[in-house]
Amino acid sequence: MIEKIEITQRFNFKRLNRHYECFTIDFTNNSSYYKISERGSGDKFLTESSLCDDSWIDVLVDLRRKMTSEIRTFDFEKADEFLNAFNELKLFEDFESEEFSYFEKLELIYSCNVIIYSTDNFEEYSFKTNFPKNWVEFGKLLFDLVGFDVLHLNYQRQIVTPLFFDIEKDGVYLDGERLNLKTIEFGHYQTYPYDIPKPRLIVNFKEKRIDGYVDKDLSESECNLILSLLEKYHVYSWIFDEYHNKSNARDPDDLEGYDWYLELVFEDNVIWHLFGYNEYPDTYVHLAREVEEITGMDLLEINTISSNDIELFEKFGSLLLL
């Protein structure tokens, strides 16, 4: 018999703006409550530049606002209804967990860990992109039990994961339509001595502008070139484990090196976000080299990556680009 379910969710918006939460449903006491909250920079959020797209701020603020010490209760009838429906749902049947640690070298915008405690054992499931097939239905069951959107399905429609979006090498799709990209923001910064994360490049496709290391208006052909590079080097797919072979094969030489983040914002303020702790996706170096050839500048700063790591990026990246 299920006695307790713990659902821990992590949302990463920028380097210092995170939201971690654990919601517990206790069937021995017919109650539910938040167990932990880790809020990155506390109740504040970091505004890094007036040029940055701030689509994520409303999401983060609302996530934090919903964190309360309130204990929600439900009766035995509702508990039985939920448990019967949950068993019929077979949420984790044929499901393969994605292993990840508290500290990830490449952090995605969303990750989740679910622990189901039964009378005589427990089961644990983790995922970042491999959502259980009935995750949305599970969210509806939770809403009926406790009266609010525990899984934040409303905001899952604003962040790029495979739950509601199809992520292909040529872009992000919703209901078969490719989303138009509004902005790109890239930040790269030294971790020791400590440096506040800040953008190095911001591309605004609506205004046809690039700011940061490069400060200029963009032509239509230059905008199209930037979009073609994202597709050529499979940037949209960087959130998937198949692009993290190098990071799984070897730790960087210098753990006190450089961190970075990349954020893509699409129409309707849909956010794709990834950041790394001195580590990069497999095709990063290939992209960076072409950017350097085009601009004459090391805009993605591969000069900070050791030669040993460069060799591994060349190896794993080339395999993905065949």
N, C-alpha and C positions, 0 to 999 in steps of 0.2 A: 504494500500500500504506500502511495506517495504521501510523505509527511511535509515536505518543504520544497519549494523551487526558488532558486536564486538566479536572477538575470542581471549580469553585469555588462554595461554598455559603455563604450568609450567613443567620444566625439572629439576630433582634432581639427581645430580651426586656427591656422597660423601656429607659430612655434610656442607662444606663451598663452594661447587661448584654447584651453581644453576643458572638456567636461567628462568626468568619470562618475558613474553612479551604479549602485547595486540595489535592485528592488527585490524584496523577499516576500513570498507568499507562504504563510505558515498555516497548514491545514490541521495541525494539532490544536491550535488556538483560534482558528478561523479569523485570521488577521493578516494584514499586509502592511509593509512599511519600507522606507528607504533605510538601508543599513550603512552604506558608506557614501561619501562624496568627496572627490578630489577635484578642485576647481582651478588648477593651474595657478593663475595670478589672483586668485580669490574672487571677490565680488566685482573686481574691476576687469576691464579688458584693455588690451594694448592697441592703441591706434598708431600704426607705424608710419603712415604718411597720408596726407590729405588726398593723394592721388590714387590710393588703393581702393579697390572695389570693396564695399562694406556689406555685401549681401549676407555674410555669415553672422553679422552682429546680432540681428534680430533673433536668429535661431539660437545662438548661444545664450543670450539674455533670457529668452523664454525657457530654455532647458534649465537654467539655474533657478529661475523663478518658481518652477514647479517642484524643486527640491524642498520638501518640508519634513518636519518631525511628526506629522499627522499619522496616526495609526488607523487604517481603514479596516472595518470589520464586515463580515458576511455571515449568513446563517448556514446551517448544515445542508439545507436543501440546495442552495446555490453552490456550495462546495461540491456536493455530489454531482450536480449537473455539469459543473466544470470538469471534474475528474473523469466522468464518463465520456464527455465530448473530447477531452484531451487524449484519452486512451484510443478512441476511435480515429483521432487525427493521425496517429502514428507519425508524429512530427519528425523523429530522428531515425525512422526506419531506412536502412540502406544509406545512411548519411555518413560522410567521412569528415572528421574534424580537421581543421587547419591549425597546425601547431603554431603558437606564437607565445612570446614571453611578455612579462610586464614591461621590459625595456626592449623595444624593437629597433633594429638598425634602420629599417624603412617603415615609417608609420603611415597608415592609411587614414582616411577621414573617419572611418567607422570600423569598429570591431566589437565582438560580443562573445561572452562566455555564459553558458547555462549549466547549472548544477541541479540535478534532480535527486533529492534525498528520499529514499524509501525506508521501510522499517528495518531492513537488514543489509542495505548497501546504498551506493550512490553512483550516478552516472554523470559524466562531465563532457560537454560538447563546446567546441570553440570554432569561430569562423570570422572571416573578414570579407570574403567575396563569395564563398560557397554557402549561400543561404539555404536553410531547410526549405523543401518545396512547399510546405504549408505554413510558412512563417506569417503571412498576412492573416490567414485564418486563425492562427494562434493569437495574434494580436487582437482579433475581434473577440475571442473567448475571454481574454484578459480584461478587455473593456467591459464586457457584460458582467464579469465577476467583481471588479473593483471600481468601475465607473470612470476610468480615464485611459488615455492612450499610453500604456506602459511602454510599448515598443517604439513610440514616436513615429508611427507610420506616416503621420502628416508631414513630418520633416524628412522622412526617408525619400519623399518625392522631390526633395530639393537637393539631395546629395547624390553624387554619381556612384552607385553600387549596382550590382546585377539584380537587385531586388525588383526595381521598376524599370531599369534602363538596360539596353543592349549596348555593350561596349565593344566596338570593332576597331580594327587597325586604322580605319579611315575616319573614325569619329564616334560620337555618342548618339544613340538613337532612342527615341521614345515613340512607342506605337508605330514603328516602322519609318518614322521621319527623323532625319538627321538634324540634330540641334545646331543652330548657328552659334559660333563662338564670339563672345563679346569682348573679353579681356584675358590677357595672360599676365601673370605676375610671377617673377622669379627672384628669390633672395638667396644670397650666399654669404656666410659670415664666419668669422673666426670664433672658436669656442673658448680658447685660452690664450691671452687674457680674455675674459668674458666680453662678448659683444652682443648688444641688443639686436635681434633679428630685424632686418629692414630690407626693402626691395632693392634689387640691383637693376632690374628691367621691368617695365610695365608697358604692355602693348594694348592699346585701345583701338579695336577695329572699327568702332562706330565713328570715332573722331579721327581715325587714321593717324594715330600718334604713337610714338615710342619715347619713353622717358627713362632716365637713369643713366647708365653708362653711355647710352646713345640718346641724344635729345634732338628729335627731328620729326617732321611730318612724313607720313608714309604714302607712297603711291599705291594705286590699286595692285600693280604687279608685285610690289614689295609685300603687301598684305597677303597676296596669294602665295608668295614664296614662303613666308613664315608658316602658313597653313599647310603647305606641301611638305615642309620639313617635319611637322608633327606627325603627319601620316607616314612619311618615308621611314621614320625611325620608331614607329609604333608607340608614340608617347602616350596615347590614350590608354594603351594596354599595360602601362608601367605598374598599375596597381595589382596585377596578377603575379602569382608566385613564379610563373615560368620566366619572368623577367628579373628574378632575384637570384639567379644561379651564382653569380660572383659573391654576393653578400652571404650566401649560405656556405660557400666554399672556403672563404678565407676572411679573417678580420683585417681591417685596414692597418697599415704600419703604425700610424700615429693616431691614437685614440683621443688625443687632445687637438685634433685638427680643425676641420671646417664642416659646418652643418649647412643645410640648404633646404629650400622648399619651393614647390611649384604649384601654382593655383591657376586653374582654368575656370572661367565663369561663362556659362552659356545663357541663352535667352531664358527668360522667366527666372533669372537668378539661380539657376542650377549650378552647383559647385562640385568641381573635381579638385581634390587636394592630396598632395603627397609630400612628406618631408623625410629627410634622411640625416642620420647621425654619422657624418664622415663616411657615408656609403651612398651608392648610386645604383639605379637600375642598369641592366646589362648593356643597353644600347646608348647610354648617356654619353660615353666618350665618342662614339661614332657621330652622334648629333653635334657634340661640342666642336669636333674637328671641322665639320662642314661649316658651322657658324663662323669659325675662325677664318676659314678660307674665304668666305663671302665678305666678312667685315674687316678682316685684318686685325681683329682684336679677340683676345681670349675671354669672351663674354661669359662663358659658363665655367671659367676658371679651372680648367683641367691641369693647369700648372701646379695646383695644390695636391694632385693625386700622385702617389709614388709610382715609379717605373714598374715595380713588381705588380702593383694593382692594375696599371694600365694594360699590361700583358694579358691579365685575366679578363678584363673588360673586352679587349680585342677578340679574345677566344670565344667567350660566351655570346657577345653581341653579334659577331659574324655568323654564328650558328643560327641565330634568330632572324637574321636579315637575308638568309639564303633565298 
